[in-house]
Amino acid sequence: MFTLFSFADMVPMAEFMVGAIPAVTFVGMCGFALFCLSNDSKREQEVAQDYRQSAQGMLVNA
């Protein structure tokens, strides 16, 4: 009896998926971590800039 896919044909694909799923998950987590670090760095720069501007305003008004 002819079948489109036999179990033996699917074994290499299963091995690939077992290796690929953790790799894709790891890369995704690394990308998310870099995204979070980038956003945190930008936020810190904005806070520092706001602080400097408010400090300059206080010096001008004093």
PDBQT receptor file of N, H, CA, C and O in Angstrom, charges set to zero:
ATOM      1  N   MET A   1       0.843  -1.181   0.000  1.00  0.00    +0.000 N 
ATOM      2  CA  MET A   1       0.000   0.000   0.000  1.00  0.00    +0.000 C 
ATOM      3  C   MET A   1       0.891   1.247   0.000  1.00  0.00    +0.000 C 
ATOM      4  O   MET A   1       1.837   1.343   0.781  1.00  0.00    +0.000 OA
ATOM      5  N   PHE A   2       0.588   2.170  -0.855  1.00  0.00    +0.000 N 
ATOM      6  H   PHE A   2      -0.181   2.093  -1.490  1.00  0.00    +0.000 HD
ATOM      7  CA  PHE A   2       1.386   3.385  -0.992  1.00  0.00    +0.000 C 
ATOM      8  C   PHE A   2       0.848   4.471  -0.066  1.00  0.00    +0.000 C 
ATOM      9  O   PHE A   2      -0.348   4.763  -0.058  1.00  0.00    +0.000 OA
ATOM     10  N   THR A   3       1.739   5.057   0.703  1.00  0.00    +0.000 N 
ATOM     11  H   THR A   3       2.710   4.821   0.697  1.00  0.00    +0.000 HD
ATOM     12  CA  THR A   3       1.352   6.211   1.526  1.00  0.00    +0.000 C 
ATOM     13  C   THR A   3       2.229   7.387   1.128  1.00  0.00    +0.000 C 
ATOM     14  O   THR A   3       3.368   7.211   0.693  1.00  0.00    +0.000 OA
ATOM     15  N   LEU A   4       1.700   8.551   1.278  1.00  0.00    +0.000 N 
ATOM     16  H   LEU A   4       0.775   8.694   1.632  1.00  0.00    +0.000 HD
ATOM     17  CA  LEU A   4       2.433   9.750   0.886  1.00  0.00    +0.000 C 
ATOM     18  C   LEU A   4       3.681   9.937   1.752  1.00  0.00    +0.000 C 
ATOM     19  O   LEU A   4       4.760  10.228   1.235  1.00  0.00    +0.000 OA
ATOM     20  N   PHE A   5       3.535   9.771   3.052  1.00  0.00    +0.000 N 
ATOM     21  H   PHE A   5       2.658   9.535   3.472  1.00  0.00    +0.000 HD
ATOM     22  CA  PHE A   5       4.665   9.871   3.973  1.00  0.00    +0.000 C 
ATOM     23  C   PHE A   5       4.686   8.637   4.846  1.00  0.00    +0.000 C 
ATOM     24  O   PHE A   5       3.660   8.249   5.405  1.00  0.00    +0.000 OA
ATOM     25  N   SER A   6       5.819   8.031   4.966  1.00  0.00    +0.000 N 
ATOM     26  H   SER A   6       6.652   8.346   4.513  1.00  0.00    +0.000 HD
ATOM     27  CA  SER A   6       5.959   6.915   5.892  1.00  0.00    +0.000 C 
ATOM     28  C   SER A   6       6.683   7.409   7.137  1.00  0.00    +0.000 C 
ATOM     29  O   SER A   6       7.274   8.489   7.140  1.00  0.00    +0.000 OA
ATOM     30  N   PHE A   7       6.629   6.624   8.169  1.00  0.00    +0.000 N 
ATOM     31  H   PHE A   7       6.149   5.746   8.166  1.00  0.00    +0.000 HD
ATOM     32  CA  PHE A   7       7.279   7.009   9.419  1.00  0.00    +0.000 C 
ATOM     33  C   PHE A   7       8.780   7.194   9.214  1.00  0.00    +0.000 C 
ATOM     34  O   PHE A   7       9.373   8.113   9.780  1.00  0.00    +0.000 OA
ATOM     35  N   ALA A   8       9.391   6.340   8.420  1.00  0.00    +0.000 N 
ATOM     36  H   ALA A   8       8.909   5.593   7.961  1.00  0.00    +0.000 HD
ATOM     37  CA  ALA A   8      10.830   6.436   8.173  1.00  0.00    +0.000 C 
ATOM     38  C   ALA A   8      11.193   7.750   7.486  1.00  0.00    +0.000 C 
ATOM     39  O   ALA A   8      12.275   8.291   7.712  1.00  0.00    +0.000 OA
ATOM     40  N   ASP A   9      10.297   8.265   6.652  1.00  0.00    +0.000 N 
ATOM     41  H   ASP A   9       9.418   7.826   6.468  1.00  0.00    +0.000 HD
ATOM     42  CA  ASP A   9      10.554   9.541   5.992  1.00  0.00    +0.000 C 
ATOM     43  C   ASP A   9      10.442  10.712   6.964  1.00  0.00    +0.000 C 
ATOM     44  O   ASP A   9      11.058  11.758   6.760  1.00  0.00    +0.000 OA
ATOM     45  N   MET A  10       9.665  10.534   8.003  1.00  0.00    +0.000 N 
ATOM     46  H   MET A  10       9.164   9.685   8.169  1.00  0.00    +0.000 HD
ATOM     47  CA  MET A  10       9.437  11.629   8.946  1.00  0.00    +0.000 C 
ATOM     48  C   MET A  10      10.501  11.699  10.040  1.00  0.00    +0.000 C 
ATOM     49  O   MET A  10      10.621  12.728  10.704  1.00  0.00    +0.000 OA
ATOM     50  N   VAL A  11      11.270  10.637  10.244  1.00  0.00    +0.000 N 
ATOM     51  H   VAL A  11      11.172   9.801   9.704  1.00  0.00    +0.000 HD
ATOM     52  CA  VAL A  11      12.268  10.625  11.319  1.00  0.00    +0.000 C 
ATOM     53  C   VAL A  11      13.302  11.740  11.150  1.00  0.00    +0.000 C 
ATOM     54  O   VAL A  11      13.576  12.439  12.125  1.00  0.00    +0.000 OA
ATOM     55  N   PRO A  12      13.893  11.946   9.966  1.00  0.00    +0.000 N 
ATOM     56  CA  PRO A  12      14.852  13.055   9.849  1.00  0.00    +0.000 C 
ATOM     57  C   PRO A  12      14.215  14.414  10.150  1.00  0.00    +0.000 C 
ATOM     58  O   PRO A  12      14.860  15.282  10.738  1.00  0.00    +0.000 OA
ATOM     59  N   MET A  13      12.971  14.601   9.755  1.00  0.00    +0.000 N 
ATOM     60  H   MET A  13      12.447  13.896   9.277  1.00  0.00    +0.000 HD
ATOM     61  CA  MET A  13      12.290  15.855  10.039  1.00  0.00    +0.000 C 
ATOM     62  C   MET A  13      12.080  16.017  11.541  1.00  0.00    +0.000 C 
ATOM     63  O   MET A  13      12.220  17.120  12.070  1.00  0.00    +0.000 OA
ATOM     64  N   ALA A  14      11.746  14.935  12.230  1.00  0.00    +0.000 N 
ATOM     65  H   ALA A  14      11.632  14.039  11.801  1.00  0.00    +0.000 HD
ATOM     66  CA  ALA A  14      11.560  15.001  13.679  1.00  0.00    +0.000 C 
ATOM     67  C   ALA A  14      12.871  15.370  14.368  1.00  0.00    +0.000 C 
ATOM     68  O   ALA A  14      12.878  16.170  15.304  1.00  0.00    +0.000 OA
ATOM     69  N   GLU A  15      13.970  14.795  13.914  1.00  0.00    +0.000 N 
ATOM     70  H   GLU A  15      13.965  14.144  13.154  1.00  0.00    +0.000 HD
ATOM     71  CA  GLU A  15      15.267  15.141  14.491  1.00  0.00    +0.000 C 
ATOM     72  C   GLU A  15      15.591  16.610  14.257  1.00  0.00    +0.000 C 
ATOM     73  O   GLU A  15      16.127  17.281  15.140  1.00  0.00    +0.000 OA
ATOM     74  N   PHE A  16      15.269  17.104  13.079  1.00  0.00    +0.000 N 
ATOM     75  H   PHE A  16      14.834  16.559  12.362  1.00  0.00    +0.000 HD
ATOM     76  CA  PHE A  16      15.499  18.515  12.782  1.00  0.00    +0.000 C 
ATOM     77  C   PHE A  16      14.667  19.402  13.695  1.00  0.00    +0.000 C 
ATOM     78  O   PHE A  16      15.169  20.394  14.222  1.00  0.00    +0.000 OA
ATOM     79  N   MET A  17      13.401  19.053  13.887  1.00  0.00    +0.000 N 
ATOM     80  H   MET A  17      12.993  18.246  13.458  1.00  0.00    +0.000 HD
ATOM     81  CA  MET A  17      12.523  19.861  14.728  1.00  0.00    +0.000 C 
ATOM     82  C   MET A  17      12.972  19.842  16.182  1.00  0.00    +0.000 C 
ATOM     83  O   MET A  17      12.900  20.863  16.866  1.00  0.00    +0.000 OA
ATOM     84  N   VAL A  18      13.435  18.693  16.658  1.00  0.00    +0.000 N 
ATOM     85  H   VAL A  18      13.494  17.864  16.102  1.00  0.00    +0.000 HD
ATOM     86  CA  VAL A  18      13.906  18.602  18.040  1.00  0.00    +0.000 C 
ATOM     87  C   VAL A  18      15.100  19.530  18.244  1.00  0.00    +0.000 C 
ATOM     88  O   VAL A  18      15.245  20.126  19.311  1.00  0.00    +0.000 OA
ATOM     89  N   GLY A  19      15.945  19.655  17.243  1.00  0.00    +0.000 N 
ATOM     90  H   GLY A  19      15.827  19.170  16.376  1.00  0.00    +0.000 HD
ATOM     91  CA  GLY A  19      17.081  20.568  17.347  1.00  0.00    +0.000 C 
ATOM     92  C   GLY A  19      16.717  22.008  17.058  1.00  0.00    +0.000 C 
ATOM     93  O   GLY A  19      17.304  22.923  17.636  1.00  0.00    +0.000 OA
ATOM     94  N   ALA A  20      15.760  22.224  16.175  1.00  0.00    +0.000 N 
ATOM     95  H   ALA A  20      15.283  21.481  15.705  1.00  0.00    +0.000 HD
ATOM     96  CA  ALA A  20      15.433  23.581  15.745  1.00  0.00    +0.000 C 
ATOM     97  C   ALA A  20      14.594  24.330  16.773  1.00  0.00    +0.000 C 
ATOM     98  O   ALA A  20      14.771  25.536  16.947  1.00  0.00    +0.000 OA
ATOM     99  N   ILE A  21      13.697  23.650  17.446  1.00  0.00    +0.000 N 
ATOM    100  H   ILE A  21      13.552  22.671  17.305  1.00  0.00    +0.000 HD
ATOM    101  CA  ILE A  21      12.803  24.344  18.383  1.00  0.00    +0.000 C 
ATOM    102  C   ILE A  21      13.589  25.027  19.503  1.00  0.00    +0.000 C 
ATOM    103  O   ILE A  21      13.350  26.206  19.765  1.00  0.00    +0.000 OA
ATOM    104  N   PRO A  22      14.519  24.337  20.178  1.00  0.00    +0.000 N 
ATOM    105  CA  PRO A  22      15.292  25.057  21.207  1.00  0.00    +0.000 C 
ATOM    106  C   PRO A  22      16.160  26.172  20.632  1.00  0.00    +0.000 C 
ATOM    107  O   PRO A  22      16.334  27.211  21.267  1.00  0.00    +0.000 OA
ATOM    108  N   ALA A  23      16.700  25.965  19.444  1.00  0.00    +0.000 N 
ATOM    109  H   ALA A  23      16.558  25.121  18.927  1.00  0.00    +0.000 HD
ATOM    110  CA  ALA A  23      17.544  27.000  18.835  1.00  0.00    +0.000 C 
ATOM    111  C   ALA A  23      16.719  28.245  18.525  1.00  0.00    +0.000 C 
ATOM    112  O   ALA A  23      17.155  29.363  18.801  1.00  0.00    +0.000 OA
ATOM    113  N   VAL A  24      15.547  28.060  17.960  1.00  0.00    +0.000 N 
ATOM    114  H   VAL A  24      15.193  27.152  17.736  1.00  0.00    +0.000 HD
ATOM    115  CA  VAL A  24      14.680  29.197  17.643  1.00  0.00    +0.000 C 
ATOM    116  C   VAL A  24      14.230  29.884  18.928  1.00  0.00    +0.000 C 
ATOM    117  O   VAL A  24      14.175  31.113  18.990  1.00  0.00    +0.000 OA
ATOM    118  N   THR A  25      13.911  29.102  19.948  1.00  0.00    +0.000 N 
ATOM    119  H   THR A  25      13.957  28.104  19.898  1.00  0.00    +0.000 HD
ATOM    120  CA  THR A  25      13.507  29.676  21.232  1.00  0.00    +0.000 C 
ATOM    121  C   THR A  25      14.646  30.497  21.832  1.00  0.00    +0.000 C 
ATOM    122  O   THR A  25      14.426  31.604  22.324  1.00  0.00    +0.000 OA
ATOM    123  N   PHE A  26      15.855  29.958  21.793  1.00  0.00    +0.000 N 
ATOM    124  H   PHE A  26      16.034  29.059  21.393  1.00  0.00    +0.000 HD
ATOM    125  CA  PHE A  26      17.013  30.666  22.349  1.00  0.00    +0.000 C 
ATOM    126  C   PHE A  26      17.268  31.975  21.605  1.00  0.00    +0.000 C 
ATOM    127  O   PHE A  26      17.506  33.010  22.227  1.00  0.00    +0.000 OA
ATOM    128  N   VAL A  27      17.220  31.928  20.286  1.00  0.00    +0.000 N 
ATOM    129  H   VAL A  27      17.027  31.087  19.781  1.00  0.00    +0.000 HD
ATOM    130  CA  VAL A  27      17.446  33.136  19.490  1.00  0.00    +0.000 C 
ATOM    131  C   VAL A  27      16.357  34.164  19.778  1.00  0.00    +0.000 C 
ATOM    132  O   VAL A  27      16.637  35.358  19.885  1.00  0.00    +0.000 OA
ATOM    133  N   GLY A  28      15.114  33.699  19.902  1.00  0.00    +0.000 N 
ATOM    134  H   GLY A  28      14.887  32.729  19.815  1.00  0.00    +0.000 HD
ATOM    135  CA  GLY A  28      14.018  34.615  20.228  1.00  0.00    +0.000 C 
ATOM    136  C   GLY A  28      14.200  35.267  21.583  1.00  0.00    +0.000 C 
ATOM    137  O   GLY A  28      13.948  36.462  21.735  1.00  0.00    +0.000 OA
ATOM    138  N   MET A  29      14.633  34.502  22.567  1.00  0.00    +0.000 N 
ATOM    139  H   MET A  29      14.838  33.531  22.444  1.00  0.00    +0.000 HD
ATOM    140  CA  MET A  29      14.854  35.065  23.905  1.00  0.00    +0.000 C 
ATOM    141  C   MET A  29      16.004  36.065  23.898  1.00  0.00    +0.000 C 
ATOM    142  O   MET A  29      15.936  37.102  24.558  1.00  0.00    +0.000 OA
ATOM    143  N   CYS A  30      17.058  35.754  23.150  1.00  0.00    +0.000 N 
ATOM    144  H   CYS A  30      17.114  34.912  22.614  1.00  0.00    +0.000 HD
ATOM    145  CA  CYS A  30      18.183  36.696  23.046  1.00  0.00    +0.000 C 
ATOM    146  C   CYS A  30      17.730  37.995  22.379  1.00  0.00    +0.000 C 
ATOM    147  O   CYS A  30      18.099  39.086  22.814  1.00  0.00    +0.000 OA
ATOM    148  N   GLY A  31      16.941  37.869  21.336  1.00  0.00    +0.000 N 
ATOM    149  H   GLY A  31      16.641  36.983  20.983  1.00  0.00    +0.000 HD
ATOM    150  CA  GLY A  31      16.426  39.057  20.663  1.00  0.00    +0.000 C 
ATOM    151  C   GLY A  31      15.554  39.891  21.576  1.00  0.00    +0.000 C 
ATOM    152  O   GLY A  31      15.649  41.118  21.574  1.00  0.00    +0.000 OA
ATOM    153  N   PHE A  32      14.707  39.243  22.355  1.00  0.00    +0.000 N 
ATOM    154  H   PHE A  32      14.630  38.246  22.357  1.00  0.00    +0.000 HD
ATOM    155  CA  PHE A  32      13.835  39.958  23.289  1.00  0.00    +0.000 C 
ATOM    156  C   PHE A  32      14.663  40.649  24.371  1.00  0.00    +0.000 C 
ATOM    157  O   PHE A  32      14.365  41.781  24.752  1.00  0.00    +0.000 OA
ATOM    158  N   ALA A  33      15.701  39.972  24.866  1.00  0.00    +0.000 N 
ATOM    159  H   ALA A  33      15.942  39.053  24.557  1.00  0.00    +0.000 HD
ATOM    160  CA  ALA A  33      16.562  40.575  25.890  1.00  0.00    +0.000 C 
ATOM    161  C   ALA A  33      17.276  41.808  25.343  1.00  0.00    +0.000 C 
ATOM    162  O   ALA A  33      17.363  42.828  26.026  1.00  0.00    +0.000 OA
ATOM    163  N   LEU A  34      17.785  41.720  24.117  1.00  0.00    +0.000 N 
ATOM    164  H   LEU A  34      17.714  40.891  23.562  1.00  0.00    +0.000 HD
ATOM    165  CA  LEU A  34      18.446  42.879  23.510  1.00  0.00    +0.000 C 
ATOM    166  C   LEU A  34      17.466  44.026  23.306  1.00  0.00    +0.000 C 
ATOM    167  O   LEU A  34      17.819  45.189  23.499  1.00  0.00    +0.000 OA
ATOM    168  N   PHE A  35      16.236  43.703  22.914  1.00  0.00    +0.000 N 
ATOM    169  H   PHE A  35      15.948  42.758  22.757  1.00  0.00    +0.000 HD
ATOM    170  CA  PHE A  35      15.204  44.721  22.745  1.00  0.00    +0.000 C 
ATOM    171  C   PHE A  35      14.931  45.428  24.070  1.00  0.00    +0.000 C 
ATOM    172  O   PHE A  35      14.835  46.654  24.117  1.00  0.00    +0.000 OA
ATOM    173  N   CYS A  36      14.807  44.649  25.150  1.00  0.00    +0.000 N 
ATOM    174  H   CYS A  36      14.885  43.653  25.112  1.00  0.00    +0.000 HD
ATOM    175  CA  CYS A  36      14.542  45.235  26.469  1.00  0.00    +0.000 C 
ATOM    176  C   CYS A  36      15.711  46.106  26.926  1.00  0.00    +0.000 C 
ATOM    177  O   CYS A  36      15.501  47.196  27.456  1.00  0.00    +0.000 OA
ATOM    178  N   LEU A  37      16.939  45.631  26.722  1.00  0.00    +0.000 N 
ATOM    179  H   LEU A  37      17.109  44.745  26.291  1.00  0.00    +0.000 HD
ATOM    180  CA  LEU A  37      18.106  46.424  27.115  1.00  0.00    +0.000 C 
ATOM    181  C   LEU A  37      18.185  47.721  26.320  1.00  0.00    +0.000 C 
ATOM    182  O   LEU A  37      18.546  48.766  26.861  1.00  0.00    +0.000 OA
ATOM    183  N   SER A  38      17.852  47.652  25.045  1.00  0.00    +0.000 N 
ATOM    184  H   SER A  38      17.559  46.803  24.606  1.00  0.00    +0.000 HD
ATOM    185  CA  SER A  38      17.881  48.842  24.204  1.00  0.00    +0.000 C 
ATOM    186  C   SER A  38      16.851  49.857  24.686  1.00  0.00    +0.000 C 
ATOM    187  O   SER A  38      17.152  51.045  24.799  1.00  0.00    +0.000 OA
ATOM    188  N   ASN A  39      15.638  49.391  24.969  1.00  0.00    +0.000 N 
ATOM    189  H   ASN A  39      15.393  48.426  24.877  1.00  0.00    +0.000 HD
ATOM    190  CA  ASN A  39      14.594  50.298  25.444  1.00  0.00    +0.000 C 
ATOM    191  C   ASN A  39      14.961  50.895  26.794  1.00  0.00    +0.000 C 
ATOM    192  O   ASN A  39      14.700  52.073  27.041  1.00  0.00    +0.000 OA
ATOM    193  N   ASP A  40      15.563  50.097  27.671  1.00  0.00    +0.000 N 
ATOM    194  H   ASP A  40      15.774  49.140  27.470  1.00  0.00    +0.000 HD
ATOM    195  CA  ASP A  40      15.955  50.582  28.988  1.00  0.00    +0.000 C 
ATOM    196  C   ASP A  40      17.036  51.648  28.862  1.00  0.00    +0.000 C 
ATOM    197  O   ASP A  40      17.013  52.651  29.576  1.00  0.00    +0.000 OA
ATOM    198  N   SER A  41      17.975  51.432  27.959  1.00  0.00    +0.000 N 
ATOM    199  H   SER A  41      17.994  50.617  27.379  1.00  0.00    +0.000 HD
ATOM    200  CA  SER A  41      19.041  52.403  27.740  1.00  0.00    +0.000 C 
ATOM    201  C   SER A  41      18.472  53.721  27.210  1.00  0.00    +0.000 C 
ATOM    202  O   SER A  41      18.874  54.796  27.655  1.00  0.00    +0.000 OA
ATOM    203  N   LYS A  42      17.546  53.638  26.271  1.00  0.00    +0.000 N 
ATOM    204  H   LYS A  42      17.220  52.765  25.909  1.00  0.00    +0.000 HD
ATOM    205  CA  LYS A  42      16.926  54.849  25.725  1.00  0.00    +0.000 C 
ATOM    206  C   LYS A  42      16.162  55.594  26.814  1.00  0.00    +0.000 C 
ATOM    207  O   LYS A  42      16.207  56.822  26.882  1.00  0.00    +0.000 OA
ATOM    208  N   ARG A  43      15.462  54.851  27.661  1.00  0.00    +0.000 N 
ATOM    209  H   ARG A  43      15.425  53.853  27.606  1.00  0.00    +0.000 HD
ATOM    210  CA  ARG A  43      14.683  55.480  28.730  1.00  0.00    +0.000 C 
ATOM    211  C   ARG A  43      15.611  56.187  29.720  1.00  0.00    +0.000 C 
ATOM    212  O   ARG A  43      15.309  57.292  30.171  1.00  0.00    +0.000 OA
ATOM    213  N   GLU A  44      16.730  55.559  30.057  1.00  0.00    +0.000 N 
ATOM    214  H   GLU A  44      16.976  54.661  29.691  1.00  0.00    +0.000 HD
ATOM    215  CA  GLU A  44      17.685  56.187  30.972  1.00  0.00    +0.000 C 
ATOM    216  C   GLU A  44      18.266  57.461  30.367  1.00  0.00    +0.000 C 
ATOM    217  O   GLU A  44      18.471  58.445  31.078  1.00  0.00    +0.000 OA
ATOM    218  N   GLN A  45      18.532  57.453  29.069  1.00  0.00    +0.000 N 
ATOM    219  H   GLN A  45      18.366  56.654  28.492  1.00  0.00    +0.000 HD
ATOM    220  CA  GLN A  45      19.054  58.651  28.418  1.00  0.00    +0.000 C 
ATOM    221  C   GLN A  45      18.024  59.772  28.445  1.00  0.00    +0.000 C 
ATOM    222  O   GLN A  45      18.376  60.931  28.665  1.00  0.00    +0.000 OA
ATOM    223  N   GLU A  46      16.750  59.436  28.223  1.00  0.00    +0.000 N 
ATOM    224  H   GLU A  46      16.464  58.494  28.045  1.00  0.00    +0.000 HD
ATOM    225  CA  GLU A  46      15.695  60.449  28.258  1.00  0.00    +0.000 C 
ATOM    226  C   GLU A  46      15.540  61.028  29.659  1.00  0.00    +0.000 C 
ATOM    227  O   GLU A  46      15.359  62.235  29.815  1.00  0.00    +0.000 OA
ATOM    228  N   VAL A  47      15.610  60.179  30.672  1.00  0.00    +0.000 N 
ATOM    229  H   VAL A  47      15.757  59.198  30.546  1.00  0.00    +0.000 HD
ATOM    230  CA  VAL A  47      15.493  60.653  32.050  1.00  0.00    +0.000 C 
ATOM    231  C   VAL A  47      16.660  61.576  32.382  1.00  0.00    +0.000 C 
ATOM    232  O   VAL A  47      16.469  62.621  33.005  1.00  0.00    +0.000 OA
ATOM    233  N   ALA A  48      17.862  61.198  31.970  1.00  0.00    +0.000 N 
ATOM    234  H   ALA A  48      18.018  60.349  31.464  1.00  0.00    +0.000 HD
ATOM    235  CA  ALA A  48      19.038  62.032  32.231  1.00  0.00    +0.000 C 
ATOM    236  C   ALA A  48      18.918  63.368  31.508  1.00  0.00    +0.000 C 
ATOM    237  O   ALA A  48      19.289  64.405  32.057  1.00  0.00    +0.000 OA
ATOM    238  N   GLN A  49      18.406  63.351  30.292  1.00  0.00    +0.000 N 
ATOM    239  H   GLN A  49      18.104  62.509  29.846  1.00  0.00    +0.000 HD
ATOM    240  CA  GLN A  49      18.241  64.594  29.537  1.00  0.00    +0.000 C 
ATOM    241  C   GLN A  49      17.205  65.488  30.214  1.00  0.00    +0.000 C 
ATOM    242  O   GLN A  49      17.417  66.695  30.334  1.00  0.00    +0.000 OA
ATOM    243  N   ASP A  50      16.091  64.912  30.658  1.00  0.00    +0.000 N 
ATOM    244  H   ASP A  50      15.919  63.932  30.560  1.00  0.00    +0.000 HD
ATOM    245  CA  ASP A  50      15.069  65.686  31.364  1.00  0.00    +0.000 C 
ATOM    246  C   ASP A  50      15.638  66.278  32.649  1.00  0.00    +0.000 C 
ATOM    247  O   ASP A  50      15.343  67.421  32.998  1.00  0.00    +0.000 OA
ATOM    248  N   TYR A  51      16.449  65.501  33.346  1.00  0.00    +0.000 N 
ATOM    249  H   TYR A  51      16.688  64.572  33.063  1.00  0.00    +0.000 HD
ATOM    250  CA  TYR A  51      17.056  65.972  34.593  1.00  0.00    +0.000 C 
ATOM    251  C   TYR A  51      17.996  67.149  34.324  1.00  0.00    +0.000 C 
ATOM    252  O   TYR A  51      17.986  68.138  35.057  1.00  0.00    +0.000 OA
ATOM    253  N   ARG A  52      18.814  67.035  33.260  1.00  0.00    +0.000 N 
ATOM    254  H   ARG A  52      18.822  66.232  32.665  1.00  0.00    +0.000 HD
ATOM    255  CA  ARG A  52      19.737  68.125  32.929  1.00  0.00    +0.000 C 
ATOM    256  C   ARG A  52      18.968  69.382  32.543  1.00  0.00    +0.000 C 
ATOM    257  O   ARG A  52      19.347  70.484  32.940  1.00  0.00    +0.000 OA
ATOM    258  N   GLN A  53      17.893  69.230  31.776  1.00  0.00    +0.000 N 
ATOM    259  H   GLN A  53      17.585  68.335  31.454  1.00  0.00    +0.000 HD
ATOM    260  CA  GLN A  53      17.112  70.391  31.362  1.00  0.00    +0.000 C 
ATOM    261  C   GLN A  53      16.464  71.067  32.560  1.00  0.00    +0.000 C 
ATOM    262  O   GLN A  53      16.438  72.295  32.640  1.00  0.00    +0.000 OA
ATOM    263  N   SER A  54      15.943  70.280  33.489  1.00  0.00    +0.000 N 
ATOM    264  H   SER A  54      15.963  69.282  33.424  1.00  0.00    +0.000 HD
ATOM    265  CA  SER A  54      15.316  70.878  34.667  1.00  0.00    +0.000 C 
ATOM    266  C   SER A  54      16.371  71.532  35.554  1.00  0.00    +0.000 C 
ATOM    267  O   SER A  54      16.104  72.567  36.163  1.00  0.00    +0.000 OA
ATOM    268  N   ALA A  55      17.566  70.946  35.637  1.00  0.00    +0.000 N 
ATOM    269  H   ALA A  55      17.784  70.105  35.142  1.00  0.00    +0.000 HD
ATOM    270  CA  ALA A  55      18.640  71.543  36.432  1.00  0.00    +0.000 C 
ATOM    271  C   ALA A  55      19.097  72.855  35.800  1.00  0.00    +0.000 C 
ATOM    272  O   ALA A  55      19.380  73.811  36.522  1.00  0.00    +0.000 OA
ATOM    273  N   GLN A  56      19.175  72.922  34.487  1.00  0.00    +0.000 N 
ATOM    274  H   GLN A  56      18.945  72.145  33.901  1.00  0.00    +0.000 HD
ATOM    275  CA  GLN A  56      19.557  74.161  33.820  1.00  0.00    +0.000 C 
ATOM    276  C   GLN A  56      18.495  75.229  34.047  1.00  0.00    +0.000 C 
ATOM    277  O   GLN A  56      18.817  76.403  34.231  1.00  0.00    +0.000 OA
ATOM    278  N   GLY A  57      17.239  74.825  34.034  1.00  0.00    +0.000 N 
ATOM    279  H   GLY A  57      16.977  73.872  33.885  1.00  0.00    +0.000 HD
ATOM    280  CA  GLY A  57      16.155  75.775  34.294  1.00  0.00    +0.000 C 
ATOM    281  C   GLY A  57      16.235  76.344  35.690  1.00  0.00    +0.000 C 
ATOM    282  O   GLY A  57      15.948  77.524  35.892  1.00  0.00    +0.000 OA
ATOM    283  N   MET A  58      16.617  75.533  36.661  1.00  0.00    +0.000 N 
ATOM    284  H   MET A  58      16.850  74.575  36.497  1.00  0.00    +0.000 HD
ATOM    285  CA  MET A  58      16.741  76.013  38.035  1.00  0.00    +0.000 C 
ATOM    286  C   MET A  58      17.888  77.007  38.161  1.00  0.00    +0.000 C 
ATOM    287  O   MET A  58      17.786  77.986  38.900  1.00  0.00    +0.000 OA
ATOM    288  N   LEU A  59      18.990  76.754  37.434  1.00  0.00    +0.000 N 
ATOM    289  H   LEU A  59      19.073  75.959  36.834  1.00  0.00    +0.000 HD
ATOM    290  CA  LEU A  59      20.122  77.673  37.495  1.00  0.00    +0.000 C 
ATOM    291  C   LEU A  59      19.773  79.016  36.868  1.00  0.00    +0.000 C 
ATOM    292  O   LEU A  59      20.198  80.061  37.360  1.00  0.00    +0.000 OA
ATOM    293  N   VAL A  60      19.006  78.994  35.793  1.00  0.00    +0.000 N 
ATOM    294  H   VAL A  60      18.660  78.145  35.394  1.00  0.00    +0.000 HD
ATOM    295  CA  VAL A  60      18.617  80.229  35.117  1.00  0.00    +0.000 C 
ATOM    296  C   VAL A  60      17.663  81.023  35.998  1.00  0.00    +0.000 C 
ATOM    297  O   VAL A  60      17.756  82.249  36.062  1.00  0.00    +0.000 OA
ATOM    298  N   ASN A  61      16.746  80.337  36.679  1.00  0.00    +0.000 N 
ATOM    299  H   ASN A  61      16.670  79.342  36.626  1.00  0.00    +0.000 HD
ATOM    300  CA  ASN A  61      15.746  81.014  37.502  1.00  0.00    +0.000 C 
ATOM    301  C   ASN A  61      16.314  81.481  38.840  1.00  0.00    +0.000 C 
ATOM    302  O   ASN A  61      15.692  82.308  39.506  1.00  0.00    +0.000 OA
ATOM    303  N   ALA A  62      17.468  80.979  39.248  1.00  0.00    +0.000 N 
ATOM    304  H   ALA A  62      17.973  80.307  38.706  1.00  0.00    +0.000 HD
ATOM    305  CA  ALA A  62      18.004  81.302  40.577  1.00  0.00    +0.000 C 
ATOM    306  C   ALA A  62      18.594  82.678  40.658  1.00  0.00    +0.000 C 
ATOM    307  O   ALA A  62      19.080  83.080  41.715  1.00  0.00    +0.000 OA
TER     308      ALA A  62
